[in-house]
């Protein structure tokens, strides 16, 4: 009988991302048929799986209805469920789920606005964020300062940041007046504050940053900040196909 990794099944059930589930298993929070599981545990789906002592209903991939929502994040909201400082979380505005929870696909820093995706499928989230799939992220960025061709060439070819080399796959002039100018940039990874750090490496200031596209999903013009909408089945099907699900 075919088996799957335990962390993959837990993620698919909407408990969290696969990485989060690996942390739970390592912490001894998950048992299979009464025995504490480990990261090498594989199951068929017929076993009794408990998380923190609570029995989990195991469903196959065909039984789970994958949901994805698009949220237009305003500046000032944080991409965390809890915050000691009491700042507003992006999760505060999301609709409820009967089973599982919303899992964020990537993050935006507190000063960045725009397109943010959530799903109830942890495996889908895991794959969309994995560097091997090279999912495009597109941003509209307003730059304060003098941007010449040499700067653009360096940002396309690659500059060294504190966590390694980085570059934009594409930079397009999007207009503007005076010292404030807009550009649309594309990259295929989601390192922390990468767009800002790339521009700042050239001694330039990012005064606005908006994510306008993730994979094939564009930020709708009619979706106001702080609002969300469900993605239709065709878009979800394309997303899953992009990461071979």
C-alpha positions in Angstrom: 0.0 0.0 0.0 1.3 3.5 -0.9 2.5 5.7 1.9 3.3 9.4 2.3 5.4 11.4 4.6 3.6 12.4 7.7 4.5 16.1 7.5 3.0 16.2 4.0 -0.3 14.8 5.1 -0.5 17.1 8.1 0.2 20.1 5.8 -2.4 19.0 3.4 -4.9 18.9 6.2 -4.4 22.6 6.7 -2.6 22.5 10.0 0.3 24.6 8.7 3.1 24.6 6.2 5.2 21.4 5.7 8.1 23.1 7.5 5.9 23.9 10.5 4.7 20.3 10.6 8.3 19.1 10.6 8.8 21.3 13.7 5.8 19.9 15.4 6.9 16.3 14.7 10.4 17.0 16.0 8.9 18.5 19.1 7.0 15.2 19.8 3.5 16.7 19.3 2.4 14.1 16.8 1.7 10.4 17.4 0.8 7.6 15.0 -1.2 4.6 16.5 -0.1 5.7 20.0 3.6 6.1 19.3 5.4 9.4 19.0 6.2 10.0 15.4 9.5 11.2 13.9 10.5 12.9 10.7 11.0 9.6 8.9 7.4 8.4 9.6 5.3 7.5 6.6 1.7 6.5 6.8 -1.1 5.2 4.5 -3.8 7.4 5.9 -5.6 4.6 7.8 -3.6 5.1 11.0 -4.8 7.0 14.0 -2.9 10.3 14.0 -3.1 12.6 16.9 -1.7 16.1 17.3 -1.3 17.3 20.9 -3.5 14.4 21.8 -6.4 15.3 19.5 -7.4 12.8 16.8 -7.0 14.1 13.3 -9.3 13.2 10.4 -7.1 12.0 7.6 -8.3 12.9 4.1 -6.8 12.1 0.7 -5.7 14.8 -1.7 -8.9 14.1 -3.7 -11.1 14.6 -0.7 -9.7 18.0 0.3 -11.1 21.1 -1.4 -8.2 23.5 -1.9 -9.1 27.1 -1.2 -7.0 30.2 -2.0 -7.8 33.8 -1.2 -6.1 36.9 -2.4 -5.7 39.8 0.1 -4.8 43.3 -0.7 -2.5 44.1 2.2 -2.3 47.7 3.4 0.9 49.2 4.8 1.1 48.9 8.6 -0.3 45.3 8.9 2.1 42.5 10.0 2.3 39.0 8.5 2.0 37.2 11.8 -1.0 35.9 13.7 0.2 37.4 17.0 2.2 40.5 17.9 3.4 41.6 21.3 3.1 45.2 20.2 -0.6 44.8 19.4 -0.2 45.8 15.7 -2.9 44.8 13.2 -2.4 41.3 11.6 -3.3 40.4 8.1 -5.1 37.4 9.5 -7.6 39.7 11.3 -9.6 40.4 8.1 -9.7 36.9 6.7 -12.9 34.7 6.6 -13.2 31.7 8.9 -12.6 28.1 8.0 -14.5 25.0 9.1 -11.4 22.9 9.2 -7.7 23.8 9.2 -6.4 27.3 9.1 -5.3 29.9 6.5 -1.6 29.4 5.6 0.2 32.4 4.2 2.1 32.0 0.9 5.1 34.1 1.5 5.2 37.3 3.5 5.3 41.1 3.0 7.0 43.4 5.5 5.0 45.9 7.5 5.8 48.8 5.1 4.9 46.8 1.9 1.4 46.6 0.5 -0.3 44.6 -2.2 -1.0 41.0 -3.2 -0.8 38.4 -0.5 -2.1 34.8 -1.0 -3.5 32.4 1.6 -4.5 28.8 1.3 -5.8 25.9 3.4 -3.4 23.5 1.7 0.0 23.4 3.4 1.5 21.4 0.6 0.5 23.9 -2.0 2.0 26.7 0.1 5.2 24.8 0.6 5.7 24.2 -3.1 4.8 27.7 -4.2 7.5 29.1 -1.8 10.1 26.5 -2.7 13.0 28.1 -4.7 13.1 25.1 -7.1 9.9 26.2 -8.7 11.1 29.7 -9.4 7.7 31.4 -9.0 7.8 35.0 -10.3 6.9 37.8 -7.9 6.4 41.3 -9.5 6.6 44.6 -7.5 5.8 48.2 -8.3 8.5 50.2 -6.5 9.0 53.9 -6.2 12.6 55.0 -5.9 13.9 58.3 -4.6 17.2 59.2 -6.1 19.2 59.2 -9.3 18.9 55.8 -11.2 21.2 55.6 -14.1 21.9 52.8 -16.6 24.9 51.5 -14.6 22.7 51.0 -11.5 20.1 49.1 -13.6 22.8 46.9 -15.1 24.2 46.0 -11.7 20.8 45.1 -10.3 20.1 42.9 -13.3 23.5 41.2 -13.3 23.6 40.7 -9.5 24.9 42.4 -6.4 26.2 40.9 -3.2 23.9 41.1 -0.1 24.6 39.9 3.4 22.9 36.6 2.6 24.5 36.1 -0.9 24.2 37.3 -4.4 20.8 38.6 -5.6 19.4 40.2 -8.8 16.2 41.3 -10.5 15.2 39.1 -13.4 13.5 42.1 -15.0 13.4 45.9 -14.4 10.9 48.1 -16.4 10.6 51.8 -16.2 7.0 52.7 -15.1 7.3 56.5 -15.2 7.3 59.3 -12.7 8.5 62.8 -12.2 11.4 64.4 -10.5 13.4 62.4 -8.0 10.6 59.9 -7.4 10.4 57.3 -10.2 8.4 54.1 -10.5 9.8 50.7 -11.7 8.3 47.3 -12.1 10.7 44.6 -11.0 10.5 40.8 -11.1 12.4 38.2 -9.1 12.0 34.5 -8.5 12.7 34.1 -4.8 11.3 35.4 -1.6 14.2 36.4 0.7 13.5 38.8 3.5 13.2 42.4 2.3 15.0 41.4 -0.9 13.6 44.1 -3.2 14.3 46.9 -0.7 17.8 45.6 0.0 18.7 45.4 -3.7 17.8 49.0 -4.2 19.4 50.1 -1.0 22.7 48.4 -2.0 22.9 51.2 -4.7 22.4 53.9 -2.1 18.8 54.5 -3.2 15.7 54.9 -1.1 12.5 52.9 -1.6 9.6 55.2 -0.8 6.8 52.8 -1.9 6.6 49.1 -2.5 3.6 47.2 -3.8 3.4 43.5 -4.8 1.3 43.4 -8.0 1.7 39.8 -9.1 2.5 36.4 -7.8 2.9 33.6 -10.4 0.0 34.2 -12.9 -2.2 36.1 -10.3 -2.4 39.8 -10.7 -3.6 42.3 -8.0 -7.1 43.3 -9.1 -7.5 47.0 -9.7 -11.0 47.0 -8.1 -9.8 45.2 -4.8 -9.4 47.9 -2.2 -6.7 47.7 0.5 -7.8 45.5 3.4 -10.2 43.5 1.2 -9.9 39.9 0.1 -11.5 37.6 -2.5 -11.6 33.9 -3.3 -9.7 32.6 -6.3 -11.9 30.5 -8.7 -11.3 26.8 -9.4 -9.5 27.5 -12.7 -6.9 29.7 -11.1 -6.3 27.2 -8.3 -6.0 24.5 -10.9 -3.3 26.5 -12.7 -1.5 27.2 -9.4 -1.4 23.5 -8.5 -0.2 22.6 -12.0 2.6 25.1 -11.8 4.0 23.2 -8.8 3.2 19.7 -10.1 0.3 19.0 -7.8 
